[in-house]
C-alpha cells in the first residue's frame, strides 16, 4: 500500500522537483489550451421570454364529464367554472416573486425600484383565468410598479391565441398527424397500453360500485373537426380519462381536503399516475409538428421576435395546449415533482433566455420552470423547480440562436 503523501519527508520536495512539476503543468496548458471559463463567469442574459400556463382553475364545465361516469356528485368549487381561483392567484404571486429574484440576478429587473418603461411586456389570452393570471403575475413581479398586462377584452378572441385559425392545415393533414401520433394499433391498442391508468380512474370514480359507472368497456377514438378550424380531439375513455385526471390534479393543487380530492379515493401518487392520461392526450392533439404549427404558429413567431428584438423580459400567458405545442416543436420533455411526465403544471412556463458569450456570440438557453404540486397545494415559498431542456438539433440546453430559430420556425 502506498504511504499517504503527508508522510513523505519534506526533503523530497526540493527546488528541482518543484521546477519540474511547474514545467510539466506549463506544457500541459500549452498543449491543451486554457481551461474554459464557466458560463456563469463569461455569459450574460440579454433577454428572457416565458410562455406560461394560467394558474389553478375549477373544471371548465360542471360536471366535467357526463354524470353517469362518476358514482357521486363532484366536489364543489366556490369559483366559477374555468376561472382562476383565489388559491391559484396566491400560487401565481409566489412563483412571480421567485422569478423576480432570478430576473434581478440576471440584470433583467432592477434590484430595487421599478423597471424602465416598456422593459417588461406581459401578454395574456382573453379568458378570465389567463387575464387574472397575468394581472397577479405582474403585480407580484414588480410590486407597486403598475406593470401593464396586455390583452383583448375578456371573451373577445385574440388572434395570437385563436386555435387553428388561418393556419392552412386541412382535415386530412390534421388526421394524418393524429394517426401518426396514436400509432399503428390505433386508439384500441393505445387504450390497452394505458389500461392500468384507466382502471385506476374507474376505482377512484366508482368506489365500491361495480357496474354502471367509470370507464370500463368504453371505447376510445379520435376526431378532426371538419369545419374551418380542423381541430383534432380524442373521444371516449381516453378523452374522459384525460379530463378526469386533470380535475383530480386541480382539486389537489387547490388545497381541497383530501376527502374532497377524488371523493377521498385519490392520493398524490394516484394523481401523478393517472396524470399520464392528460399528457397522453396532449402528445396526440398538440405535440405533433403539423398540429403545433397550426395552433401555436403565431405564438412561436412572437417568441422569436421577442428573443431577437424585444424588451428585456416578455411573458406570454396562455394554456396547457400552447405549452405542449411548443414542447412538440422543440422536441423537449420535462418532469416536475408531483406531475406526470410532460404535464404542463398550473403556472408552469417554458423559459427561453437569449445569452451572450464573451466573444459576442448569442445562444438560447431553454428550460421548464414550475412549482411542484405540493408547493401549489401548500402555498409554499421558495424556488420552483427548473428543468434544463435540449431542443432538437441542439447540444444541451444552450443552443446557437440561428439553430434555435430554425427549429422553432418548423
C-alpha positions as CSV (number, residue, x, y, z in Angstrom):
1,X,0.0,0.0,0.0
2,X,1.3,3.4,-1.0
3,X,2.1,5.6,2.0
4,X,0.0,8.7,2.4
5,X,1.5,11.8,0.8
6,X,1.7,13.6,4.1
7,X,4.2,11.0,5.5
8,X,6.8,11.7,2.8
9,X,9.8,13.7,4.2
10,X,9.9,17.4,3.2
11,X,13.3,16.9,1.7
12,X,11.7,15.1,-1.3
13,X,10.1,18.4,-2.4
14,X,13.4,20.3,-3.2
15,X,13.5,23.2,-5.6
16,X,14.5,21.0,-8.6
17,X,11.4,18.8,-8.2
18,X,9.1,21.8,-7.9
19,X,10.6,23.3,-11.0
20,X,10.0,20.0,-12.9
21,X,6.4,19.9,-11.7
22,X,5.9,23.5,-12.9
23,X,7.4,22.7,-16.3
24,X,5.0,19.8,-16.7
25,X,2.0,21.9,-15.8
26,X,3.0,24.7,-18.1
27,X,3.5,22.3,-21.1
28,X,0.1,20.7,-20.3
29,X,-1.7,24.0,-20.5
30,X,0.2,25.0,-23.7
31,X,-0.8,21.7,-25.4
32,X,-4.4,21.5,-24.3
33,X,-5.2,25.2,-24.3
34,X,-6.7,27.2,-21.5
35,X,-9.5,25.7,-19.4
36,X,-12.8,27.1,-20.5
37,X,-14.3,29.6,-18.1
38,X,-17.6,28.7,-16.6
39,X,-20.7,30.1,-18.3
40,X,-21.7,31.9,-15.2
41,X,-18.4,33.9,-15.4
42,X,-18.5,34.7,-19.1
43,X,-22.1,34.7,-20.3
44,X,-24.8,37.2,-19.5
45,X,-28.6,37.1,-20.1
46,X,-29.7,39.6,-22.8
47,X,-33.4,38.8,-22.9
48,X,-35.8,36.3,-21.5
49,X,-39.2,35.1,-22.8
50,X,-41.7,33.0,-20.8
51,X,-44.6,31.0,-22.2
52,X,-46.7,30.3,-19.1
53,X,-49.8,28.4,-18.3
54,X,-52.5,30.1,-16.2
55,X,-52.9,29.1,-12.6
56,X,-55.3,26.8,-10.8
57,X,-58.9,26.8,-12.0
58,X,-62.0,24.7,-11.5
59,X,-63.1,22.4,-14.3
60,X,-64.3,24.3,-17.4
61,X,-67.8,22.8,-17.1
62,X,-69.9,21.2,-14.3
63,X,-69.9,18.2,-14.3
64,X,-66.6,17.9,-16.1
65,X,-67.7,14.6,-17.8
66,X,-71.1,13.0,-18.3
67,X,-72.8,12.4,-14.9
68,X,-73.1,8.5,-15.1
69,X,-69.3,8.2,-15.3
70,X,-68.9,9.1,-11.6
71,X,-70.8,7.4,-8.8
72,X,-71.1,10.5,-6.7
73,X,-71.6,14.3,-7.2
74,X,-68.4,16.1,-8.0
75,X,-66.8,18.1,-5.1
76,X,-68.0,21.7,-5.2
77,X,-65.9,24.8,-6.1
78,X,-66.6,28.3,-5.0
79,X,-65.1,29.8,-8.1
80,X,-66.9,29.9,-11.5
81,X,-66.0,27.1,-13.9
82,X,-62.8,27.8,-15.7
83,X,-61.9,31.0,-13.7
84,X,-58.7,31.5,-11.7
85,X,-59.2,30.7,-8.0
86,X,-58.0,32.8,-5.1
87,X,-55.7,29.9,-4.2
88,X,-54.4,29.8,-7.7
89,X,-53.8,33.5,-7.7
90,X,-51.8,33.2,-4.5
91,X,-49.6,30.5,-6.0
92,X,-49.0,32.7,-9.1
93,X,-47.9,35.5,-6.9
94,X,-45.4,33.2,-5.2
95,X,-43.9,32.0,-8.4
96,X,-43.7,35.6,-9.7
97,X,-41.8,36.6,-6.6
98,X,-39.3,33.8,-7.1
99,X,-39.0,34.6,-10.8
100,X,-38.3,38.3,-9.9
101,X,-35.3,37.3,-7.8
102,X,-33.8,35.4,-10.7
103,X,-34.6,38.1,-13.2
104,X,-32.9,40.7,-11.0
105,X,-29.9,38.5,-10.6
106,X,-29.7,38.2,-14.4
107,X,-29.9,42.0,-14.8
108,X,-33.4,42.0,-16.4
109,X,-35.1,43.7,-13.5
110,X,-33.6,46.3,-11.1
111,X,-32.6,45.1,-7.6
112,X,-34.7,48.0,-6.2
113,X,-37.4,50.1,-7.7
114,X,-39.3,49.7,-10.9
115,X,-38.1,48.5,-14.3
116,X,-37.8,51.1,-17.1
117,X,-41.0,51.9,-19.1
118,X,-41.6,49.2,-21.7
119,X,-38.9,46.9,-20.3
120,X,-41.4,44.2,-19.4
121,X,-44.1,43.0,-21.8
122,X,-46.9,40.8,-20.3
123,X,-49.4,39.4,-22.9
124,X,-52.4,37.3,-21.9
125,X,-55.1,35.4,-23.6
126,X,-58.6,37.0,-23.3
127,X,-60.1,34.4,-20.9
128,X,-60.7,35.3,-17.3
129,X,-58.1,32.7,-16.0
130,X,-55.4,34.0,-18.3
131,X,-56.1,37.7,-17.7
132,X,-56.2,37.2,-13.9
133,X,-53.0,35.1,-14.0
134,X,-51.2,37.9,-16.0
135,X,-52.5,40.5,-13.6
136,X,-51.4,38.6,-10.5
137,X,-48.0,37.8,-12.0
138,X,-47.4,41.5,-13.0
139,X,-48.4,42.8,-9.6
140,X,-46.0,40.4,-7.7
141,X,-43.2,40.6,-10.3
142,X,-42.7,44.3,-9.6
143,X,-44.9,45.4,-6.7
144,X,-46.3,48.9,-6.9
145,X,-44.9,49.5,-10.4
146,X,-48.1,49.2,-12.4
147,X,-46.9,46.8,-15.0
148,X,-49.4,46.5,-17.8
149,X,-50.9,43.2,-18.7
150,X,-51.8,43.4,-22.4
151,X,-54.9,41.5,-23.5
152,X,-58.1,41.7,-25.5
153,X,-61.3,42.4,-23.6
154,X,-62.5,39.3,-21.7
155,X,-64.2,37.0,-24.1
156,X,-63.0,38.7,-27.3
157,X,-61.0,36.3,-29.4
158,X,-57.3,37.2,-29.6
159,X,-55.7,36.2,-32.9
160,X,-52.5,35.3,-31.1
161,X,-54.3,32.6,-29.2
162,X,-57.1,31.7,-31.6
163,X,-56.9,27.9,-32.2
164,X,-56.2,26.7,-35.7
165,X,-57.4,30.0,-37.2
166,X,-55.9,30.8,-40.7
167,X,-53.3,28.0,-40.3
168,X,-54.0,26.4,-43.6
169,X,-54.0,22.9,-42.2
170,X,-56.5,20.6,-43.9
171,X,-58.7,18.0,-42.3
172,X,-56.6,15.3,-43.9
173,X,-53.3,16.7,-42.7
174,X,-54.7,17.0,-39.2
175,X,-56.0,13.5,-39.2
176,X,-52.7,12.2,-40.5
177,X,-50.8,13.9,-37.7
178,X,-53.1,12.4,-35.1
179,X,-52.9,8.9,-36.6
180,X,-49.2,9.0,-36.7
181,X,-49.1,10.1,-33.0
182,X,-51.5,7.4,-32.0
183,X,-49.5,4.6,-33.7
184,X,-50.3,1.7,-36.0
185,X,-52.5,-0.1,-33.5
186,X,-54.9,2.8,-33.3
187,X,-56.7,4.0,-30.2
188,X,-57.7,0.5,-29.3
189,X,-54.1,-0.5,-28.8
190,X,-53.3,2.8,-27.1
191,X,-56.2,2.3,-24.6
192,X,-54.9,-1.2,-23.8
193,X,-51.5,0.2,-23.1
194,X,-53.0,2.7,-20.7
195,X,-55.5,0.2,-19.2
196,X,-53.9,0.3,-15.7
197,X,-54.4,4.1,-15.6
198,X,-58.0,3.8,-16.9
199,X,-58.7,1.1,-14.3
200,X,-57.2,3.3,-11.5
201,X,-59.5,6.1,-12.6
202,X,-62.5,3.8,-12.6
203,X,-61.6,2.8,-9.0
204,X,-61.5,6.5,-8.0
205,X,-64.7,7.3,-9.8
206,X,-66.8,4.4,-8.7
207,X,-65.5,3.3,-5.3
208,X,-67.4,0.1,-4.3
209,X,-69.9,0.4,-7.2
210,X,-69.0,-2.3,-9.8
211,X,-71.4,-1.5,-12.6
212,X,-72.9,1.5,-14.3
213,X,-70.1,3.9,-13.8
214,X,-66.5,4.5,-14.7
215,X,-64.6,4.0,-17.9
216,X,-64.6,0.1,-18.1
217,X,-65.5,-1.1,-21.5
218,X,-65.8,2.3,-23.1
219,X,-64.1,2.5,-26.5
220,X,-61.7,5.3,-27.5
221,X,-61.3,7.2,-30.8
222,X,-60.2,10.4,-32.5
223,X,-62.0,13.0,-34.5
224,X,-61.0,16.1,-36.5
225,X,-63.4,19.0,-36.7
226,X,-64.3,19.2,-40.4
227,X,-65.1,22.9,-40.2
228,X,-62.6,25.7,-40.9
229,X,-60.7,25.1,-37.6
230,X,-59.8,21.4,-38.3
231,X,-59.2,20.9,-34.6
232,X,-58.4,17.3,-33.5
233,X,-59.6,15.6,-30.4
234,X,-59.8,12.3,-28.5
235,X,-63.1,10.7,-27.8
236,X,-64.3,8.0,-25.4
237,X,-62.4,6.5,-22.5
238,X,-59.0,8.2,-23.2
239,X,-60.7,11.6,-23.6
240,X,-62.7,11.3,-20.4
241,X,-59.6,9.9,-18.6
242,X,-57.6,13.0,-19.6
243,X,-60.2,15.4,-18.3
244,X,-60.8,13.5,-15.1
245,X,-57.0,13.1,-14.3
246,X,-56.6,16.9,-14.8
247,X,-59.6,17.6,-12.5
248,X,-58.0,15.5,-9.8
249,X,-54.7,17.3,-10.1
250,X,-56.5,20.7,-9.9
251,X,-58.5,19.6,-6.8
252,X,-55.3,18.6,-5.1
253,X,-53.5,21.8,-6.2
254,X,-56.4,23.9,-4.9
255,X,-55.7,22.7,-1.4
256,X,-59.0,20.9,-1.0
257,X,-59.3,18.5,1.9
258,X,-58.2,15.0,0.8
259,X,-61.8,13.9,1.5
260,X,-62.7,16.1,-1.5
261,X,-59.9,15.0,-3.8
262,X,-61.3,12.3,-5.9
263,X,-64.0,11.7,-3.2
264,X,-61.3,10.8,-0.8
265,X,-60.2,7.9,-3.0
266,X,-57.2,9.6,-4.7
267,X,-53.7,10.1,-3.2
268,X,-50.9,12.3,-4.5
269,X,-49.3,9.2,-6.1
270,X,-52.5,8.3,-7.8
271,X,-52.7,11.8,-9.3
272,X,-49.3,11.5,-10.7
273,X,-50.0,8.1,-12.2
274,X,-53.3,8.9,-13.9
275,X,-52.0,12.3,-14.9
276,X,-50.2,10.5,-17.7
277,X,-53.6,10.3,-19.5
278,X,-53.7,14.1,-19.8
279,X,-50.1,14.2,-21.0
280,X,-51.0,11.4,-23.5
281,X,-53.9,13.5,-24.9
282,X,-51.6,16.5,-25.4
283,X,-49.0,14.2,-27.1
284,X,-51.6,13.3,-29.7
285,X,-53.5,16.6,-30.3
286,X,-50.9,19.2,-29.5
287,X,-47.3,17.9,-29.8
288,X,-47.3,16.6,-33.4
289,X,-45.4,19.2,-35.5
290,X,-48.1,20.0,-38.0
291,X,-50.7,20.5,-35.3
292,X,-48.3,22.5,-33.1
293,X,-47.6,24.9,-36.0
294,X,-51.3,25.2,-36.9
295,X,-52.3,26.0,-33.4
296,X,-49.3,28.0,-32.0
297,X,-47.5,29.3,-35.0
298,X,-48.3,32.9,-34.1
299,X,-47.0,32.3,-30.5
300,X,-43.8,30.8,-31.9
301,X,-43.4,33.9,-34.1
302,X,-43.9,36.1,-31.0
303,X,-41.3,34.2,-29.1
304,X,-38.7,34.5,-31.9
305,X,-39.4,38.3,-32.3
306,X,-39.2,38.9,-28.5
307,X,-35.9,37.0,-28.3
308,X,-34.2,38.8,-31.2
309,X,-35.7,42.3,-30.9
310,X,-37.9,42.5,-27.8
311,X,-37.7,44.1,-24.4
312,X,-35.5,42.5,-21.6
313,X,-38.5,40.4,-20.4
314,X,-41.6,39.1,-22.2
315,X,-44.2,36.9,-20.5
316,X,-47.0,35.3,-22.6
317,X,-49.8,33.7,-20.5
318,X,-51.7,31.0,-22.3
319,X,-52.8,27.4,-21.8
320,X,-51.5,23.9,-21.5
321,X,-52.1,23.3,-25.2
322,X,-49.7,26.0,-26.2
323,X,-47.1,24.7,-23.8
324,X,-47.5,21.3,-25.4
325,X,-47.4,22.8,-28.9
326,X,-44.0,24.5,-28.2
327,X,-42.7,21.4,-26.5
328,X,-43.6,19.4,-29.6
329,X,-42.0,21.9,-31.9
330,X,-38.8,21.9,-30.0
331,X,-38.9,18.2,-29.2
332,X,-38.3,18.8,-25.4
333,X,-39.6,16.8,-22.4
334,X,-39.7,17.6,-18.7
335,X,-40.6,16.1,-15.3
336,X,-41.6,18.1,-12.3
337,X,-42.3,16.6,-8.8
338,X,-45.9,15.6,-8.4
339,X,-46.8,15.6,-12.1
340,X,-46.8,13.0,-14.9
341,X,-44.0,13.4,-17.5
342,X,-44.6,16.4,-19.8
343,X,-47.6,17.6,-17.8
344,X,-48.0,21.4,-18.1
345,X,-48.3,22.5,-14.5
346,X,-50.6,25.4,-13.4
347,X,-48.3,28.4,-13.6
348,X,-45.6,26.4,-15.2
349,X,-43.6,28.0,-18.0
350,X,-41.2,27.3,-20.9
351,X,-38.4,29.8,-20.5
352,X,-36.2,30.9,-23.3
353,X,-33.1,33.0,-22.4
354,X,-31.0,34.9,-25.0
355,X,-27.5,34.7,-23.6
356,X,-24.3,36.3,-24.9
357,X,-20.8,34.8,-24.6
358,X,-17.7,36.9,-24.0
359,X,-16.9,36.9,-27.7
360,X,-20.3,38.3,-28.6
361,X,-21.9,35.0,-29.9
362,X,-25.5,34.6,-28.9
363,X,-27.3,31.4,-27.8
364,X,-30.7,30.4,-26.5
365,X,-30.9,28.6,-23.2
366,X,-34.2,26.6,-22.7
367,X,-35.7,25.3,-19.5
368,X,-39.1,24.5,-18.0
369,X,-40.0,26.1,-14.7
370,X,-42.8,25.1,-12.4
371,X,-43.8,24.9,-8.7
372,X,-44.2,21.3,-7.5
373,X,-47.7,20.1,-7.0
374,X,-47.2,20.3,-3.2
375,X,-45.8,23.8,-3.4
376,X,-49.0,25.0,-5.0
377,X,-51.2,23.0,-2.7
378,X,-49.5,24.3,0.5
379,X,-48.7,27.7,-1.0
380,X,-45.0,27.2,-0.1
381,X,-42.5,29.9,-0.6
382,X,-39.2,29.1,-2.1
383,X,-37.7,28.4,-5.5
384,X,-39.7,26.4,-8.1
385,X,-38.2,23.5,-9.9
386,X,-36.3,24.3,-13.1
387,X,-35.5,21.6,-15.7
388,X,-32.9,22.3,-18.4
389,X,-34.2,21.3,-21.9
390,X,-32.4,20.3,-25.0
391,X,-34.2,21.4,-28.2
392,X,-33.9,19.2,-31.3
393,X,-30.7,19.9,-33.1
394,X,-29.0,21.4,-30.1
395,X,-26.2,20.2,-28.0
396,X,-27.5,20.6,-24.5
397,X,-29.8,23.3,-23.1
398,X,-27.8,26.1,-24.7
399,X,-28.3,26.3,-28.5
400,X,-26.9,28.7,-31.2
401,X,-29.5,31.4,-31.8
402,X,-29.8,30.5,-35.6
403,X,-30.3,26.8,-34.8
404,X,-32.9,27.5,-32.2
405,X,-34.9,29.9,-34.5
406,X,-34.8,27.3,-37.3
407,X,-36.1,24.6,-35.0
408,X,-38.9,26.8,-33.7
409,X,-39.9,28.0,-37.1
410,X,-40.6,24.5,-38.4
